[in-house]
């Protein structure tokens, strides 16, 4: 996927954006405008996320498809995970849950929609393997169901139990669901290893030619991760000021802006491979990233929250649930028939922008 970005000249643009790393730190340390700090930190996170992805891809090429697939599965959303960890530490739990929702619907509606639209306009009706797409679609429905169950049952729990007991019950419910989700995610990764010839993500890892040594890749990964840590802390620290000055809600920032910052490089790759008429890989990227967020990142954050003394419950509001269910059902229907066209992409984008507009006007 890194090679795809290089061919269209985007890696050079991302490298230029690295100037925002020292710029964000300088403005933050000198007490500058928090809005400018937020913007610069957000721009700085884009190339850092790309470098993490590049280093992971190089390591995957050195280690082979099995271990490489595990690396990609584990580190695929590192930037967003780090951002949400700092948000948990600051007690911004609603922002964290909104970013989980935003990442899933962003991949399923915005990224997949753009891929289908632009790929369809250029190549006409595009076909892809139904087996892997159907498996991912099934896992996606399962993941959204798992995220929905604690939200639905929390109402009954709060109605029947005293406040303290209800919170304990909700916490145990979220932790139990999180464990099951992580197990299912692990099993899905194991299944992908055993049927790697049918998995387009592993196929892409196999054909990638190494350009960095293992040592170079590890150094880049360490430095990019360190930079992401500093920029994430800077970004999260400016959130409250941004909400006050710009009138944006913490919920809107979490559901629209943060997912875009952490995944823009991967999003561009999904669109580019669709333009090359490789809709199978494009679907694998968009659906695979959504699955990783839903089945691995979200449940992992439940337990990470405990390390910071925060109780992160997998309980989402009605608006988030509606968006998640709608996005997953539409994406699953598209994946099941083995072909796509530009009109389906336009429909996905229409749903995404309708949801984004609604969330913009939703009171914080």
Residue pairs with C-beta under 8 A, 6 or more apart in sequence:
1 53
1 57
1 204
1 266
1 269
1 273
1 285
2 11
2 53
2 54
2 57
2 58
2 208
3 208
3 209
4 269
4 272
4 273
5 11
5 14
5 50
5 265
5 268
5 269
5 272
8 268
8 272
10 265
10 268
11 50
11 54
14 46
14 47
14 50
14 51
14 265
15 47
17 43
17 44
17 46
17 47
18 44
18 47
18 48
20 40
20 41
20 43
20 44
21 44
21 48
21 227
21 230
21 231
23 40
23 44
24 37
24 40
24 41
24 43
24 44
24 231
24 234
25 230
25 234
26 32
27 33
27 36
27 37
27 40
28 37
28 41
28 234
28 237
28 238
34 238
34 241
34 242
34 245
35 238
35 241
35 242
35 245
35 246
37 234
37 237
37 238
38 235
38 238
38 239
38 241
38 242
41 231
41 232
41 234
41 235
41 238
42 235
42 257
42 261
44 227
44 231
45 79
45 83
45 228
45 231
45 232
45 235
45 261
45 262
46 261
46 264
46 265
48 79
48 224
48 227
48 228
48 231
49 78
49 79
49 80
49 228
49 261
49 262
49 263
49 264
49 265
50 265
51 220
51 221
51 223
51 224
52 75
52 78
52 79
52 221
52 224
52 225
52 228
53 76
53 265
53 266
54 220
55 212
55 217
55 218
55 220
55 221
55 224
56 71
56 72
56 75
56 76
56 78
56 221
57 72
57 205
57 208
58 210
58 211
58 212
58 216
58 217
58 220
59 68
59 71
59 214
59 217
59 218
59 221
60 67
60 68
60 69
60 71
60 72
60 205
60 208
61 68
61 205
61 208
61 209
61 210
62 68
62 210
62 214
62 217
63 71
65 193
65 196
65 202
65 205
65 206
66 193
66 196
68 202
68 205
69 189
69 192
69 193
69 196
69 199
69 201
69 202
69 205
70 189
70 193
72 201
72 205
73 189
73 192
73 292
73 296
75 221
76 266
76 288
76 289
76 292
77 103
77 262
77 263
77 289
77 292
77 293
77 297
78 225
78 228
79 228
79 232
79 261
79 262
79 263
80 99
80 103
80 258
80 259
80 262
80 263
80 293
80 297
81 297
81 300
81 301
82 225
82 228
82 229
82 232
83 99
83 232
83 235
83 236
83 258
83 261
83 262
84 96
84 99
84 100
84 258
84 297
84 301
85 232
85 301
85 304
86 232
86 233
86 235
86 236
87 93
87 95
87 96
87 99
87 236
87 239
87 254
88 96
88 301
88 304
88 305
88 308
88 310
88 312
89 236
89 308
89 310
90 236
90 237
90 239
91 310
92 236
92 239
92 250
92 254
93 305
93 310
93 312
94 250
94 251
94 254
95 239
95 250
95 251
95 253
95 254
95 258
96 254
96 301
96 312
97 254
97 312
97 315
97 316
97 320
98 250
98 251
98 252
98 253
98 254
98 255
98 320
99 254
99 255
99 258
99 259
100 147
100 293
100 294
100 297
100 298
100 301
101 254
101 255
101 316
101 320
101 323
101 324
102 254
102 255
102 256
102 258
102 259
103 259
103 262
103 263
103 289
103 290
103 293
103 297
104 144
104 290
104 293
104 294
104 324
104 327
104 328
105 255
105 323
105 324
105 327
105 352
105 355
106 256
106 259
106 260
106 263
106 267
106 352
107 263
107 267
107 286
107 287
107 289
107 290
107 293
108 140
108 286
108 287
108 290
108 327
108 328
108 330
108 331
108 348
109 327
109 330
109 331
109 348
109 349
109 351
109 352
109 355
110 267
110 348
110 349
110 352
111 263
111 267
111 270
111 271
111 285
111 286
111 289
112 270
112 282
112 283
112 286
112 287
112 331
112 334
112 345
112 348
113 345
113 346
113 347
113 348
113 349
113 351
113 352
114 267
114 270
114 271
114 274
114 345
114 349
115 270
115 271
115 273
115 274
115 279
115 282
115 283
115 286
115 345
116 126
116 274
116 279
116 334
116 340
116 341
116 342
116 344
116 345
116 348
117 342
117 345
117 346
117 348
117 349
118 271
118 274
118 275
118 342
118 345
119 126
119 271
119 274
119 275
119 277
119 279
119 282
119 340
119 342
119 345
120 126
120 340
120 341
120 342
120 343
120 344
120 345
121 342
122 275
122 277
123 275
123 277
124 341
125 339
125 340
125 341
126 274
126 277
126 279
126 339
126 340
126 341
127 279
127 338
127 339
128 279
128 280
128 283
128 338
128 339
128 340
129 198
129 200
129 280
129 338
130 335
130 336
130 337
130 338
131 198
132 198
132 199
132 200
132 280
132 284
133 280
133 283
133 287
133 335
133 336
133 338
134 335
134 336
136 283
136 284
136 287
136 288
136 291
136 335
137 287
137 331
137 332
137 335
137 336
138 332
139 184
139 188
139 291
139 295
140 287
140 290
140 291
140 294
140 328
140 331
140 332
141 328
141 329
141 332
142 184
143 181
143 290
143 291
143 294
143 295
143 328
144 294
144 324
144 325
144 328
146 177
146 180
146 181
146 294
146 295
147 294
147 298
147 314
147 316
147 324
148 316
148 321
148 324
148 325
149 177
150 170
150 173
150 174
150 177
150 313
150 314
150 315
151 314
151 315
151 316
151 317
151 321
153 173
154 170
154 173
154 313
154 315
157 166
157 169
157 170
157 173
158 166
158 170
160 166
161 169
167 311
170 313
170 315
171 311
171 313
174 302
174 312
174 313
174 314
174 315
175 302
175 303
177 299
177 314
178 298
178 299
178 300
178 302
178 303
178 314
179 299
181 294
181 295
181 296
181 298
181 299
182 295
182 296
182 299
182 300
184 295
185 291
185 292
185 295
185 296
188 291
188 295
192 199
192 201
192 202
193 202
196 202
196 203
196 206
197 203
199 284
200 278
200 280
200 281
200 283
200 284
201 281
201 284
201 285
201 288
203 281
204 281
212 220
235 261
239 250
239 253
240 250
242 248
242 253
243 249
243 250
243 253
243 364
249 362
249 363
249 364
250 364
251 359
251 362
251 364
252 359
252 360
252 362
252 364
255 320
255 359
256 356
256 359
256 360
260 267
263 289
266 285
266 289
269 285
270 282
270 285
270 286
271 282
273 279
273 281
273 282
273 285
274 282
279 340
283 335
286 331
287 331
287 335
290 331
298 314
299 314
301 312
302 312
302 313
302 314
304 312
305 311
305 312
316 324
319 358
319 359
319 362
323 355
323 359
326 351
326 355
327 351
330 347
330 348
330 351
331 348
334 340
334 344
334 348
